[in-house]
Amino acid sequence: MTDHYETLGVARDAGQDEIKKAYRRLARELHPDVNPSADAAERFKDVTHAYDVLGDPQSRAEYDRGPSLGGGAFGFGDIFEQFFGGGRSAGPRSRRQPGQDSLLRVDLELADVVFGVHRELRVQTAVLCETCDGACTAPGTSEERCTMCGGSGHVQRQVRSLLGNVVTTQPCAVCQGFGSVIPQPCPTCAGHGRMRAERTIPVDIPAGVDTGLRIQLPGQGEVGEAGGPAGTLYLEVNVRHHDVFSRAGDDLLGTLEVSMPDAALGARATVEGIDGPVDVEVRAGTQSGDVITIDDRGVTRLRGAGRGDLKLGVQVVTPSRIDRRTEELLRELRERTKAPAPHLAAFKQGLFAKMRDRLRL
């Protein structure tokens, strides 16, 4: 096994500052940008790995204790460890890890949910490193087997006790349990295999979605460490307030203001719906609180076929200012219809409660 102290040119009892100075001196001398020879590049990797081991007090202590225990008879201590959590490890862990899920809020107009809408979403997220393609290493280099654990990702310690030899297993402090080290990390992602970047995600948002609903996009979340599979992106829908229409399930709701004469005599009109002109018929004798329903002019159903309805609650508008001739006509109308004076009647639902119930708000 390579002697890391000899590689750095320091004594085994050298202090941490002395080890750091020796590494910096050799790194300046052997760095590929300064010394392009193949021999220098190889020595630079050895020096870097040696410093990775000796530069950290914990990993240096592991190194000084020697390599992992191997071989030997299967004794009482081994049996004890099989029952109480020690013994043999499952091998090195993978650098490649699944990416995290992400949550993004998307604001929609009410008109967007009637038929659905296509959006190009720009998100800041973790993407595959464009330099190393998830390998984590600088171009032209590769991972190397950890000399501390021999590639197992774990080291074992043997301690004598009253119960015999107890063997404990711990992740290797040098390679962090991966079984390999990266002498020259990718300069773009610093050895993570992924990087932060902005990307555009095309999304077809279906008709019928509503505030609070989450759309699931598998594989559109963050890329994992070392180029691991991307997580899921969840889009949380928020439908903005509309000045004219509101929504109740798959129905659209609105208020239709009608003049007194039109309410009494009936009328036809064309109003602007959320997706184009709508023909409306006001029947003679229409009262405030009545509901006019236009079939199939609501929201497209998220599950199932067809659309909901457009429901217009009638509000009869009483003029607040009238001229003398209009006043005379209204007085004549009151006399001819023998309209009763204002009076208390049996309890009924209020106008707005009545409209609310009819519109199913």
Buried (B, 14 or more C-beta within 10 A) or exposed (E): EEEBBEBBEBEEEBEEEEBBBBBEEBBEEBBBEEBEEEEBBEBBBBBBBBBBBBBBEEBBEBBEEEBBEEEEEEEEBBEBBEEEEBBEBEEBBEBBBBBBBBEBEBEBEBBBBBEBBEBEBEBEBBBBBEBBEBBBBBEEBEBBBBBBBBBBBBBBBEEEEEEBBBBBBBBBBBBBBBBBBBBBBBEBBEBBBBBEBEEEBEBEBBBBBBEEBEBEBEEBBBBBBBBBEBBBBBBEBEBEEBEEBBBBEBBBBBEBEBBEEBBBEBBEEEBEBBBEEBEBEBEEEBEBBBBBEBEEBBBBBBEEEEBBBBBBBBBBEEEEEEEEEEEEEEEEEEEEEEEEEEEEEEEEEEBEEBBBEBBEB
